[in-house]
């Protein structure tokens, strides 16, 4: 069905003659403002841009790296884009989102498409109308291109669901993209749309932003409406955008924040709606005071800690005063401050009651039908055991949240801090089936205070690292301005190599390099395939000489730098993690391709960031080692 929709959408002829005659606009990594300018100048139309994103989804979501970020395409996307092109031609431009394709996490209600939260039980659950934020984006001229996968019912941070399956990280498709808005995060990181929306109950915007080198804001609770978003916790839920640039984030926020009479908490912004674009200034850090929040640097991966501390040093160089914040009572303050487990069952039932002919009425029905992914079983069954909300435990937890919020705000006031800084996630993204450790999401989620995640750099393995800033209630605009100032100094984002620009509408072909190595009676033919899209190195090696003359054929890499790893222990205790400086001309074996007494060998391995970089620099080679101890080597280019 999805392939049929792809074919129908991509074959539609809705572009103008001017756009058809021009070179197609490259949408990979394009910003909202760049797309808007291209449409204003007649170099592109909303329809041609939408078609370009659909081509990228076709190339990379179920093909190539198989990111599996999308649950459903909008079959009317090109028709909606064409209608907005007609408006533009008639002289009506609604604003900076006019004609811009966007993606929604599939827990946002859409009146013309099912809303599933990744649940098989809700595969055909059809809301009566668009949710508040959905309507705001569409009224502003946004083109909904697709709805994205997510951790089922938003109850986790690795983005697996019974309807959508496992979403993968475009920076390393063997890993998870974060969650629960992992489908949106992977899609925007891979340029499947200009901007996307997620929801955050405890990190579900910020963690995918961290793992996708994106910018994501968890707003102060009350700044954005939750009406029409399938709930996980009415106390902690909030919605918001994920973007590749801070300017795009600000545009998306300006379109969607504001008062909603159907969501009482938004009375907070009834009389004064935040304006984000107006506050973007490269000098935001001048005179600011930033606290380095020590509790969230414990048990942190060394490379992540180094990158985040370097990012904070950059803030200092941009004019901020930086100070350490130890907060020794933090662990005690955080105990029993989460209400998600207490609220989910009841909030879901209340939501299902709003859906005409809802396929299920409760979480218990989902469990009884067995329509959930096995990874969610423990959590769903524990959700279903909680008592009615009018209970002392829930009241106590809410009081602890209020105490946490008050203490954090008093700390910020007493130290005259504008924000505290820490890693968004203290550990790298995990592989499917593993538990993601190192999240710092609880502080923002359980205090209700705003926090923004933005790129701080990359690990040596090419995995994104993110820094987070948290401030007092209603300092959302200030936090976004800080992220903008940091980005203007020099963006720390780079595009994933698995989803490059298309060539004639297709993913680039893999590079194939053939080498023959001969030494005496040893003679081997090696064919190495570098497949950046699938993030894979494949090989076939044939021993065409004397069978016993070959000891091994290996892949080798040249290069140095600072490397973190486990050093040898001399005490009998756990080996320490150490940093080693390696010379630039150092050589090591990357992989054994063929051993002794073997006629042919083939295989594959994940293509690491170091290996991709070495290949591009001509520092990757295939080497033959003979039985006599000689070595013959050929560079791969």
C-alpha positions as CSV (number, residue, x, y, z in Angstrom):
1,X,0.0,0.0,0.0
2,X,2.8,2.4,0.9
3,X,4.6,1.8,-2.4
4,X,1.3,2.5,-4.3
5,X,0.9,5.8,-2.5
6,X,4.5,6.6,-3.3
7,X,3.9,5.9,-7.0
8,X,0.7,8.0,-7.1
9,X,2.3,10.9,-5.3
10,X,5.5,11.0,-7.3
11,X,3.7,10.6,-10.6
12,X,1.4,13.6,-10.0
13,X,2.1,16.5,-12.3
14,X,1.5,19.6,-10.2
15,X,4.7,21.6,-10.7
16,X,4.6,24.8,-12.6
17,X,6.3,25.2,-16.0
18,X,8.9,27.5,-14.4
19,X,9.8,25.0,-11.7
20,X,10.0,22.1,-14.3
21,X,12.4,24.0,-16.5
22,X,14.7,24.9,-13.6
23,X,17.2,22.6,-11.9
24,X,15.4,20.8,-9.1
25,X,16.0,22.4,-5.7
26,X,18.2,20.3,-3.4
27,X,16.1,19.9,-0.2
28,X,18.8,17.9,1.7
29,X,19.6,20.0,4.8
30,X,17.6,22.9,3.4
31,X,16.1,25.3,6.0
32,X,12.6,26.6,6.1
33,X,13.9,30.1,5.1
34,X,15.8,28.7,2.2
35,X,12.8,26.8,0.9
36,X,10.6,29.9,1.4
37,X,13.1,32.0,-0.6
38,X,13.2,29.4,-3.4
39,X,9.4,29.5,-3.7
40,X,9.3,33.3,-3.5
41,X,11.9,33.5,-6.4
42,X,10.1,30.9,-8.5
43,X,12.9,28.4,-8.3
44,X,10.6,25.9,-6.7
45,X,7.0,25.3,-5.7
46,X,5.5,23.7,-2.7
47,X,4.6,20.7,-4.9
48,X,8.1,20.3,-6.3
49,X,9.6,20.5,-2.7
50,X,7.0,18.0,-1.5
51,X,7.9,15.7,-4.3
52,X,11.6,16.0,-3.5
53,X,11.0,14.9,0.1
54,X,8.8,12.0,-1.0
55,X,11.6,10.8,-3.2
56,X,14.0,10.9,-0.2
57,X,11.5,8.9,1.9
58,X,11.2,6.4,-0.9
59,X,15.0,6.1,-1.2
60,X,15.8,5.9,2.5
61,X,12.9,4.9,4.7
62,X,12.2,1.4,3.5
63,X,15.2,1.1,1.2
64,X,18.9,1.9,1.7
65,X,19.5,2.3,5.5
66,X,15.8,1.4,6.1
67,X,15.2,4.0,8.8
68,X,11.6,2.9,9.2
69,X,10.7,6.4,10.4
70,X,7.4,6.8,8.7
71,X,4.1,5.0,9.6
72,X,1.8,6.7,7.0
73,X,2.2,9.1,4.0
74,X,-0.4,11.7,3.5
75,X,-2.0,10.7,0.2
76,X,-3.2,14.3,-0.3
77,X,0.2,15.9,0.3
78,X,0.8,17.0,-3.3
79,X,-2.8,18.2,-3.7
80,X,-2.5,20.3,-0.6
81,X,0.9,21.7,-1.8
82,X,-0.7,22.5,-5.2
83,X,-3.5,24.4,-3.5
84,X,-1.0,26.4,-1.5
85,X,1.0,27.1,-4.7
86,X,-2.2,28.5,-6.2
87,X,-2.6,30.8,-3.2
88,X,0.9,32.1,-3.6
89,X,0.3,32.7,-7.3
90,X,-2.8,34.7,-6.4
91,X,-0.7,36.9,-4.0
92,X,-1.6,35.3,-0.7
93,X,1.3,34.0,1.5
94,X,0.2,33.0,4.9
95,X,3.6,33.3,6.6
96,X,7.0,31.5,6.8
97,X,5.4,28.0,6.9
98,X,3.4,28.6,3.7
99,X,4.0,25.6,1.5
100,X,6.5,24.0,3.8
101,X,6.3,20.2,4.2
102,X,6.3,18.9,7.8
103,X,6.0,15.6,9.7
104,X,3.8,14.8,12.7
105,X,4.5,12.2,15.4
106,X,1.6,9.8,15.0
107,X,0.1,10.7,18.4
108,X,-1.1,14.1,16.9
109,X,-4.8,13.9,15.9
110,X,-5.5,14.4,12.2
111,X,-9.1,14.6,11.0
112,X,-8.2,13.1,7.6
113,X,-5.7,10.3,8.6
114,X,-5.7,7.7,11.4
115,X,-3.8,8.6,14.6
116,X,-2.3,5.5,16.1
117,X,0.5,6.3,18.6
118,X,2.3,3.3,17.0
119,X,-0.3,0.9,18.4
120,X,-1.6,-2.0,16.3
121,X,-4.8,-1.7,18.4
122,X,-5.3,1.9,17.0
123,X,-4.2,1.2,13.4
124,X,-7.5,2.6,12.1
125,X,-8.4,4.9,14.9
126,X,-9.8,8.0,13.2
127,X,-10.2,11.3,15.2
128,X,-13.1,13.6,14.2
129,X,-10.8,16.6,13.6
130,X,-7.3,18.0,13.7
131,X,-5.8,18.6,17.1
132,X,-5.0,22.1,18.1
133,X,-1.3,22.2,17.0
134,X,-2.1,20.2,13.8
135,X,-4.7,22.9,12.9
136,X,-2.3,25.7,13.7
137,X,0.4,24.3,11.4
138,X,-2.1,23.7,8.6
139,X,-3.7,27.1,9.0
140,X,-0.2,28.6,8.7
141,X,0.2,26.9,5.3
142,X,2.2,23.8,6.3
143,X,1.9,20.7,4.2
144,X,1.6,17.5,6.2
145,X,3.7,15.0,4.3
146,X,3.6,12.0,6.7
147,X,3.1,10.8,10.2
148,X,6.0,9.2,11.9
149,X,6.7,6.2,14.0
150,X,7.2,6.4,17.8
151,X,7.7,4.4,20.9
152,X,4.3,2.7,21.3
153,X,1.9,5.0,23.2
154,X,5.0,7.2,23.9
155,X,5.9,4.8,26.7
156,X,9.7,4.6,26.1
157,X,12.7,6.1,24.5
158,X,14.0,3.6,21.8
159,X,11.1,4.0,19.3
160,X,9.7,0.6,18.8
161,X,6.0,-0.1,18.2
162,X,3.6,-2.9,17.2
163,X,2.4,-0.9,14.2
164,X,5.5,0.8,13.1
165,X,8.3,-1.6,14.1
166,X,11.8,-0.4,15.1
167,X,12.9,3.0,13.8
168,X,16.7,3.3,13.2
169,X,19.2,6.1,13.7
170,X,20.4,7.6,10.4
171,X,23.9,8.3,12.0
172,X,24.2,4.5,12.6
173,X,21.2,2.4,11.5
174,X,22.3,-0.4,13.8
175,X,21.3,1.9,16.7
176,X,18.1,3.4,18.1
177,X,17.1,7.0,17.3
178,X,15.9,7.9,20.8
179,X,12.3,8.3,21.7
180,X,9.5,8.4,22.0
181,X,9.5,10.9,19.1
182,X,12.2,8.8,17.4
183,X,10.4,8.6,14.0
184,X,10.2,12.4,13.8
185,X,13.8,12.7,15.0
186,X,15.1,10.3,12.4
187,X,13.0,11.7,9.6
188,X,14.1,15.3,10.2
189,X,17.7,14.3,10.6
190,X,17.5,12.5,7.3
191,X,15.7,15.5,5.6
192,X,12.4,13.7,5.0
193,X,10.7,17.1,5.7
194,X,11.7,20.6,6.7
195,X,10.6,20.4,10.3
196,X,8.6,17.9,12.5
197,X,6.6,17.8,15.7
198,X,7.0,15.4,18.7
199,X,5.8,15.3,22.2
200,X,7.8,15.2,25.4
201,X,6.6,13.5,28.7
202,X,10.2,12.8,29.8
203,X,12.7,13.5,27.1
204,X,10.7,12.4,24.1
205,X,11.6,15.6,22.1
206,X,15.0,16.2,23.6
207,X,16.4,12.6,23.3
208,X,15.6,12.2,19.6
209,X,17.1,15.7,19.1
210,X,20.2,14.6,20.8
211,X,20.6,11.4,18.8
212,X,19.8,13.2,15.5
213,X,21.9,16.3,15.8
214,X,18.7,18.4,16.0
215,X,17.4,21.2,18.1
216,X,14.4,20.5,20.3
217,X,12.6,22.5,23.0
218,X,10.5,21.1,25.8
219,X,8.4,24.2,26.5
220,X,7.2,25.3,29.9
221,X,4.1,23.3,30.6
222,X,1.2,25.6,29.5
223,X,3.0,27.3,26.6
224,X,1.8,24.7,24.0
225,X,-1.6,23.0,23.9
226,X,-2.0,19.3,24.4
227,X,-5.5,19.1,22.9
228,X,-5.5,16.4,20.2
229,X,-2.3,14.7,21.3
230,X,-2.7,11.1,22.6
231,X,-1.7,11.5,26.2
232,X,0.8,9.6,28.4
233,X,0.6,11.9,31.4
234,X,-1.6,15.0,31.5
235,X,0.8,16.5,34.1
236,X,4.0,16.1,32.2
237,X,2.9,16.0,28.5
238,X,3.8,18.8,26.2
239,X,4.2,19.1,22.4
240,X,6.8,20.8,20.3
241,X,9.0,20.9,17.1
242,X,12.3,19.2,16.2
243,X,14.4,21.1,13.7
244,X,17.8,21.1,12.0
245,X,18.4,24.8,12.8
246,X,17.3,27.1,15.6
247,X,15.7,29.5,13.2
248,X,13.5,26.7,11.9
249,X,12.7,25.8,15.5
250,X,11.7,29.4,16.2
251,X,9.4,29.6,13.1
252,X,7.7,26.3,14.1
253,X,7.3,27.5,17.7
254,X,5.8,30.9,16.7
255,X,3.2,29.0,14.6
256,X,2.1,26.6,17.3
257,X,2.4,28.0,20.9
258,X,-0.4,30.0,22.4
259,X,-3.7,29.9,24.3
260,X,-6.2,27.0,23.7
261,X,-9.5,27.3,25.6
262,X,-9.8,23.5,25.5
263,X,-6.5,23.1,27.5
264,X,-6.7,25.0,30.7
265,X,-3.0,25.1,31.4
266,X,-2.4,27.3,28.4
267,X,-4.1,30.2,30.3
268,X,-0.4,30.9,31.1
269,X,0.0,32.5,27.7
270,X,-3.5,33.8,27.2
271,X,-2.5,37.5,27.5
272,X,1.1,37.2,26.4
273,X,2.1,34.8,23.6
274,X,5.8,34.1,23.4
275,X,7.5,35.3,20.2
276,X,10.6,33.4,19.3
277,X,11.8,34.8,16.0
278,X,11.9,38.3,17.4
279,X,14.4,37.2,20.1
280,X,17.0,35.5,17.9
281,X,20.3,37.4,18.5
282,X,23.9,36.2,18.1
283,X,24.8,38.2,21.2
284,X,22.5,36.4,23.6
285,X,25.2,35.0,25.8
286,X,26.7,38.5,26.6
287,X,26.1,39.0,30.3
288,X,24.4,35.7,30.8
289,X,25.2,33.4,33.7
290,X,25.3,29.6,33.0
291,X,25.7,26.9,35.7
292,X,27.4,23.6,34.9
293,X,25.1,21.2,36.6
294,X,27.3,18.6,38.3
295,X,24.7,15.9,39.1
296,X,24.1,15.3,35.4
297,X,27.8,14.8,34.7
298,X,28.0,11.7,36.8
299,X,28.3,8.3,35.0
300,X,28.7,10.1,31.7
301,X,30.5,8.7,28.7
302,X,33.9,10.4,28.4
303,X,33.5,11.7,24.9
304,X,30.0,13.1,25.6
305,X,31.2,14.8,28.7
306,X,34.2,16.4,26.9
307,X,32.0,17.6,24.0
308,X,29.4,19.1,26.4
309,X,32.1,20.8,28.5
310,X,33.7,22.2,25.2
311,X,30.2,23.6,24.3
312,X,29.9,25.3,27.7
313,X,33.4,26.7,27.1
314,X,32.2,28.2,23.9
315,X,29.3,29.8,25.7
316,X,31.8,31.4,28.0
317,X,33.8,32.7,25.0
318,X,30.6,34.2,23.7
319,X,30.3,36.3,26.9
320,X,28.6,34.1,29.5
321,X,29.8,33.8,33.0
322,X,30.1,30.0,33.8
323,X,30.1,28.5,37.2
324,X,29.8,25.0,38.7
325,X,26.6,24.0,40.4
326,X,27.0,20.9,42.7
327,X,23.5,20.7,44.3
328,X,24.2,17.8,46.7
329,X,20.5,17.3,47.6
330,X,19.5,16.7,44.0
331,X,19.0,12.9,44.2
332,X,16.7,13.3,47.3
333,X,14.7,16.0,45.5
334,X,14.2,13.8,42.4
335,X,12.9,10.7,44.3
336,X,9.2,9.9,43.5
337,X,8.6,12.9,41.3
338,X,7.3,11.1,38.2
339,X,3.5,10.7,37.7
340,X,3.5,9.0,34.3
341,X,2.9,5.5,35.7
342,X,0.0,6.9,37.8
343,X,-1.8,8.8,35.0
344,X,-1.4,6.8,31.8
345,X,-4.2,4.4,32.2
346,X,-6.7,7.1,33.1
347,X,-5.6,9.6,30.5
348,X,-5.8,7.0,27.7
349,X,-9.3,6.1,28.6
350,X,-10.3,9.8,28.6
351,X,-8.7,10.2,25.2
352,X,-10.4,7.1,23.7
353,X,-13.8,8.5,24.8
354,X,-13.3,11.4,22.4
355,X,-12.8,9.2,19.3
356,X,-15.9,8.3,17.4
357,X,-16.2,4.5,17.2
358,X,-12.8,4.1,19.0
359,X,-11.4,0.6,18.3
360,X,-10.6,0.2,22.0
361,X,-11.7,2.0,25.1
362,X,-8.9,1.2,27.5
363,X,-5.3,0.0,28.0
364,X,-6.8,-3.2,29.4
365,X,-8.5,-3.9,26.1
366,X,-5.1,-3.5,24.2
367,X,-3.6,-5.9,26.6
368,X,-6.4,-8.4,26.3
369,X,-6.2,-8.3,22.5
370,X,-2.4,-8.8,22.6
371,X,-2.0,-5.8,20.2
372,X,1.2,-4.4,21.6
373,X,4.9,-5.0,21.1
374,X,6.5,-7.4,23.5
375,X,9.0,-4.8,24.7
376,X,6.1,-2.8,26.2
377,X,4.5,-5.7,28.1
378,X,5.9,-5.0,31.6
379,X,5.3,-1.3,31.4
380,X,1.7,-1.6,30.0
381,X,0.7,-4.2,32.6
382,X,2.2,-2.1,35.4
383,X,0.3,1.0,34.1
384,X,-2.9,-1.1,34.2
385,X,-2.6,-1.9,37.9
386,X,-2.6,1.6,39.3
387,X,-5.7,2.8,41.3
388,X,-8.0,5.7,40.5
389,X,-6.3,9.0,40.4
390,X,-8.0,10.4,43.5
391,X,-5.5,8.9,45.8
392,X,-2.9,10.0,48.4
393,X,0.1,8.7,46.4
394,X,-0.7,10.8,43.3
395,X,-1.3,13.9,45.5
396,X,2.0,13.4,47.2
397,X,3.9,13.0,43.9
398,X,2.4,16.3,42.6
399,X,3.5,18.0,45.8
400,X,7.0,16.6,45.3
401,X,7.0,18.0,41.8
402,X,6.1,21.4,43.1
403,X,8.9,21.2,45.7
404,X,11.4,20.2,43.0
405,X,10.4,23.1,40.8
406,X,10.5,25.6,43.6
407,X,13.9,24.4,44.7
408,X,15.4,24.6,41.2
409,X,14.0,28.1,40.6
410,X,15.3,29.3,44.0
411,X,18.7,27.9,43.1
412,X,18.7,29.8,39.8
413,X,17.6,32.9,41.6
414,X,20.1,32.7,44.4
415,X,23.0,32.1,42.0
416,X,21.6,34.6,39.5
417,X,21.7,32.0,36.8
418,X,19.9,32.3,33.4
419,X,20.2,28.5,32.9
420,X,22.0,25.3,33.9
421,X,23.8,23.2,31.4
422,X,24.3,19.4,31.2
423,X,24.4,16.6,28.6
424,X,21.0,15.8,27.1
425,X,21.9,12.1,27.3
426,X,25.0,10.8,29.1
427,X,25.4,7.6,27.1
428,X,25.4,6.9,23.3
429,X,22.3,5.5,21.6
430,X,21.8,1.8,22.2
431,X,21.1,-1.1,19.9
432,X,17.6,-2.4,19.5
433,X,16.5,-4.5,22.4
434,X,18.8,-2.8,24.9
435,X,17.7,-0.3,27.6
436,X,18.8,3.2,27.0
437,X,20.8,4.6,29.9
438,X,22.0,8.1,30.8
439,X,18.9,10.2,30.2
440,X,18.7,13.5,32.0
441,X,15.1,14.2,31.0
442,X,13.6,13.9,34.4
443,X,14.6,17.3,35.7
444,X,12.7,19.3,33.0
445,X,9.8,16.9,32.8
446,X,9.1,16.5,36.5
447,X,9.7,20.2,37.4
448,X,7.7,21.5,34.4
449,X,10.5,23.9,33.6
450,X,11.6,24.6,30.0
451,X,14.7,22.9,28.5
452,X,16.3,23.0,25.1
453,X,18.6,20.4,23.5
454,X,21.0,21.4,20.7
455,X,24.1,19.8,19.0
456,X,27.4,20.0,20.8
457,X,29.5,17.8,18.4
458,X,30.1,14.2,17.6
459,X,31.9,11.2,19.1
460,X,34.8,9.6,17.2
461,X,32.3,7.0,16.0
462,X,30.2,9.7,14.3
463,X,27.4,9.7,16.9
464,X,25.8,13.1,17.8
465,X,26.3,14.7,21.2
466,X,23.9,17.2,22.6
467,X,24.0,19.9,25.3
468,X,20.9,20.9,27.2
469,X,20.0,24.2,28.9
470,X,17.2,24.4,31.5
471,X,15.8,27.7,32.9
472,X,13.0,29.1,35.0
473,X,9.4,28.9,33.9
474,X,8.5,31.1,30.9
475,X,12.2,31.6,29.9
476,X,11.6,29.5,26.7
477,X,12.4,32.4,24.4
478,X,15.6,33.1,26.2
479,X,16.7,29.5,25.9
480,X,16.0,29.5,22.2
481,X,18.0,32.7,21.8
482,X,21.0,31.0,23.6
483,X,20.8,28.0,21.2
484,X,20.7,30.5,18.3
485,X,23.8,32.4,19.6
486,X,25.7,29.1,20.0
487,X,24.7,28.0,16.5
488,X,25.8,31.3,14.9
489,X,29.3,30.8,16.4
490,X,29.5,27.6,14.3
491,X,26.9,24.9,13.8
492,X,27.8,21.6,15.3
493,X,25.4,19.7,13.1
494,X,26.4,17.7,10.1
495,X,24.2,15.5,7.9
496,X,24.1,11.7,8.3
497,X,26.1,9.9,5.6
498,X,23.5,7.3,5.2
499,X,21.0,9.7,3.6
500,X,23.0,11.8,1.1
501,X,21.5,14.0,-1.6
502,X,19.8,11.9,-4.3
503,X,21.3,11.5,-7.8
504,X,18.7,11.7,-10.5
505,X,16.1,10.9,-7.9
506,X,17.9,7.8,-6.5
507,X,20.3,7.1,-3.7
508,X,23.9,7.2,-4.8
509,X,25.4,3.9,-5.9
510,X,27.9,2.2,-3.6
511,X,31.6,2.5,-4.4
512,X,33.3,-0.7,-5.6
513,X,37.1,-0.9,-5.5
514,X,39.0,-4.0,-6.9
515,X,42.6,-4.7,-6.0
516,X,45.0,-7.5,-6.9
517,X,47.9,-8.2,-4.6
518,X,50.9,-10.4,-5.5
519,X,54.0,-11.5,-3.6
520,X,55.9,-14.5,-4.9
521,X,53.5,-17.4,-5.3
522,X,50.8,-15.6,-3.2
523,X,48.2,-13.9,-5.4
524,X,44.8,-12.6,-4.2
525,X,42.0,-10.6,-5.8
526,X,40.0,-8.4,-3.5
527,X,36.8,-6.5,-4.2
528,X,35.8,-4.0,-1.5
529,X,32.4,-2.3,-1.6
530,X,31.9,0.9,0.4
531,X,28.1,1.4,0.8
532,X,27.6,4.6,2.7
533,X,23.9,4.5,2.3
534,X,23.6,1.1,4.0
535,X,26.5,2.1,6.3
536,X,28.2,-1.1,5.3
537,X,31.6,-2.4,4.0
538,X,31.4,-5.6,2.0
539,X,34.2,-7.7,0.7
540,X,35.0,-10.7,-1.5
541,X,38.6,-12.1,-1.6
542,X,39.8,-14.9,-3.8
543,X,43.1,-16.7,-3.3
544,X,44.2,-17.4,-6.9
545,X,47.8,-18.3,-6.2
546,X,49.4,-21.0,-4.1
547,X,46.9,-22.0,-1.4
548,X,49.5,-22.2,1.4
549,X,51.3,-18.9,0.5
550,X,48.8,-16.6,2.2
551,X,48.7,-16.0,5.9
552,X,46.0,-13.4,5.9
553,X,44.3,-10.6,4.0
554,X,43.3,-7.7,6.2
555,X,41.8,-4.2,6.0
556,X,44.0,-1.5,7.5
557,X,43.5,2.1,8.5
558,X,45.9,4.9,9.0
559,X,45.3,7.8,11.3
560,X,45.6,9.2,14.8
561,X,43.9,11.4,17.3
562,X,42.7,11.0,20.9
563,X,41.0,7.7,21.6
564,X,39.1,6.6,24.7
565,X,39.1,3.0,25.7
566,X,39.7,0.5,28.5
567,X,43.3,0.4,29.6
568,X,45.1,-2.6,31.1
569,X,44.7,-3.0,34.8
570,X,47.7,-3.5,37.0
571,X,45.8,-3.8,40.3
572,X,43.4,-6.7,39.6
573,X,40.4,-4.3,39.9
574,X,38.2,-3.1,37.0
575,X,40.3,-1.7,34.2
576,X,40.2,2.1,34.0
577,X,38.9,4.0,31.0
578,X,41.8,6.0,29.6
579,X,42.4,8.5,26.9
580,X,45.3,7.7,24.6
581,X,46.9,10.0,22.0
582,X,47.7,8.1,18.8
583,X,50.2,9.4,16.2
584,X,48.7,10.5,12.9
585,X,50.7,7.9,11.0
586,X,49.6,5.0,13.2
587,X,48.3,1.9,11.4
588,X,46.0,-0.7,12.7
589,X,44.0,-3.7,11.4
590,X,40.3,-2.8,10.9
591,X,39.1,-6.3,9.9
592,X,40.5,-9.7,8.9
593,X,39.1,-10.4,5.5
594,X,40.6,-13.9,4.8
595,X,42.8,-16.3,6.8
596,X,45.3,-19.0,5.9
597,X,44.5,-22.0,3.7
598,X,41.3,-20.4,2.4
599,X,40.4,-20.1,-1.3
600,X,37.6,-17.6,-1.1
601,X,36.1,-15.4,1.7
602,X,33.4,-12.8,1.8
603,X,31.6,-10.8,4.5
604,X,30.4,-7.4,5.6
605,X,30.8,-5.2,8.6
606,X,29.2,-1.9,9.7
607,X,31.1,1.1,8.3
608,X,32.3,3.2,11.2
609,X,32.7,6.9,11.0
610,X,36.5,6.5,11.3
611,X,36.5,4.1,8.4
612,X,34.3,6.4,6.2
613,X,36.6,9.3,6.9
614,X,39.7,7.2,6.2
615,X,38.3,6.0,2.9
616,X,37.7,9.6,1.9
617,X,41.2,10.6,2.7
618,X,42.8,7.5,1.1
619,X,43.9,6.1,4.4
620,X,42.0,2.8,4.1
621,X,43.9,-0.1,2.5
622,X,43.8,-3.9,1.8
623,X,46.9,-5.8,2.8
624,X,48.2,-9.3,1.9
625,X,50.5,-11.0,4.4
626,X,52.4,-14.0,3.1
627,X,53.6,-17.2,4.8
628,X,57.1,-15.9,4.5
629,X,56.2,-12.8,6.5
630,X,56.1,-10.3,3.6
631,X,53.3,-7.8,3.3
632,X,51.8,-6.1,0.1
633,X,49.4,-3.3,0.5
634,X,47.0,-1.4,-1.8
635,X,45.2,1.8,-1.0
636,X,41.4,1.9,-1.5
637,X,40.2,5.1,-3.3
